[in-house]
Amino acid sequence: MGFDALIILASYLLGCLTAGYYLVRWRSGKDIRKQGSGSAGATNVGRALGLVGFAGTFLLDLAKGALAAWLAAHFGLGPGARLLCALAAVAGHIWPVQLRFRGGKGLPLSWVCC
């Protein structure tokens, strides 16, 4: 159980790597959360940086979710712990600790659940 919790925490921290926030900060020096919808997600980044910004953010966000799922599978976590890893990665995306819990909206979760 302790090891599972460690992988779940790692999944949350992966989710906290908010690609859209850092991409916009790097490209324009601005805080994406103060523009458009106020979200650090791909749609709002696309409004600020165009299609390339949207695609980059979307792919990096997808990659961090895939990496969390891979970690859970690689370390042989059970189905319940794997689900918690996925939810932790999404929670990290929505509520990243380093951005004072203001990140993206977690829309890909609806795609996974449906």
C-alpha positions as CSV (number, residue, x, y, z in Angstrom):
1,M,0.0,0.0,0.0
2,G,2.8,2.4,0.8
3,F,4.4,1.9,-2.6
4,D,1.1,2.4,-4.4
5,A,0.7,5.7,-2.5
6,L,4.1,6.7,-3.7
7,I,3.2,6.0,-7.4
8,I,-0.2,7.8,-6.9
9,L,1.7,10.8,-5.5
10,A,4.1,10.7,-8.4
11,S,1.1,10.7,-10.8
12,Y,-0.3,13.8,-9.1
13,L,3.1,15.6,-9.4
14,L,3.3,14.6,-13.1
15,G,-0.1,16.2,-13.5
16,C,1.2,19.4,-11.8
17,L,3.6,19.9,-14.7
18,T,1.2,22.4,-16.3
19,A,2.5,22.6,-19.9
20,G,0.2,25.5,-21.0
21,Y,1.3,27.8,-18.2
22,Y,5.0,27.3,-18.8
23,L,4.7,27.4,-22.6
24,V,2.9,30.8,-22.5
25,R,5.2,32.1,-19.8
26,W,8.2,31.1,-21.9
27,R,6.8,32.5,-25.2
28,S,5.2,35.7,-24.0
29,G,6.2,36.2,-20.4
30,K,2.5,36.3,-19.4
31,D,0.4,34.3,-17.0
32,I,-2.2,32.4,-19.2
33,R,-4.5,32.2,-16.2
34,K,-5.0,36.0,-16.4
35,Q,-6.1,35.8,-20.1
36,G,-9.2,34.4,-21.8
37,S,-11.0,31.8,-19.7
38,G,-8.4,31.9,-16.9
39,S,-7.5,28.3,-17.4
40,A,-4.0,27.0,-18.1
41,G,-5.4,24.3,-20.4
42,A,-4.8,23.7,-24.1
43,T,-7.9,25.6,-25.3
44,N,-7.0,28.8,-23.6
45,V,-3.3,28.5,-24.6
46,G,-4.6,28.1,-28.2
47,R,-6.3,31.4,-27.9
48,A,-3.1,33.0,-26.8
49,L,-0.5,31.2,-29.0
50,G,-2.6,29.7,-31.8
51,L,-2.8,26.2,-33.1
52,V,0.8,25.3,-32.4
53,G,0.4,26.4,-28.7
54,F,-2.8,24.4,-28.5
55,A,-1.3,21.3,-30.0
56,G,1.9,21.5,-28.0
57,T,0.0,21.9,-24.7
58,F,-2.5,19.2,-25.6
59,L,0.2,16.7,-26.5
60,L,2.3,17.4,-23.4
61,D,-0.8,17.1,-21.2
62,L,-1.7,13.8,-22.9
63,A,1.9,12.6,-22.4
64,K,1.9,13.3,-18.7
65,G,-1.3,11.3,-18.3
66,A,0.1,8.5,-20.4
67,L,3.3,8.5,-18.3
68,A,1.2,8.2,-15.1
69,A,-0.7,5.3,-16.6
70,W,2.6,3.6,-17.7
71,L,4.1,4.0,-14.2
72,A,1.1,2.4,-12.6
73,A,1.2,-0.5,-15.1
74,H,5.0,-0.8,-15.0
75,F,5.1,-1.2,-11.2
76,G,2.2,-3.7,-11.3
77,L,-0.4,-1.7,-9.4
78,G,-3.8,-3.2,-9.2
79,P,-6.8,-1.8,-11.1
80,G,-8.0,0.4,-8.2
81,A,-4.6,1.9,-7.8
82,R,-4.2,2.4,-11.5
83,L,-7.5,4.3,-11.5
84,L,-6.3,6.4,-8.6
85,C,-3.1,7.2,-10.6
86,A,-5.2,8.4,-13.5
87,L,-7.4,10.5,-11.3
88,A,-4.3,11.9,-9.4
89,A,-2.7,13.0,-12.7
90,V,-5.9,14.8,-13.7
91,A,-6.2,16.3,-10.2
92,G,-2.6,17.6,-10.6
93,H,-3.6,19.2,-13.9
94,I,-6.6,20.9,-12.4
95,W,-5.1,21.8,-9.0
96,P,-1.3,22.1,-9.4
97,V,0.3,22.8,-6.1
98,Q,3.0,25.1,-7.6
99,L,0.4,27.3,-9.3
100,R,-1.6,27.7,-6.0
101,F,-4.1,25.1,-7.2
102,R,-5.2,27.0,-10.4
103,G,-4.5,25.0,-13.5
104,G,-6.5,23.5,-16.4
105,K,-10.0,22.2,-16.5
106,G,-9.4,18.5,-16.9
107,L,-11.5,18.0,-19.9
108,P,-9.7,14.8,-21.1
109,L,-11.1,13.1,-18.0
110,S,-14.6,13.1,-19.7
111,W,-13.1,11.4,-22.7
112,V,-11.6,8.7,-20.6
113,C,-14.7,8.0,-18.6
114,C,-17.1,7.9,-21.5
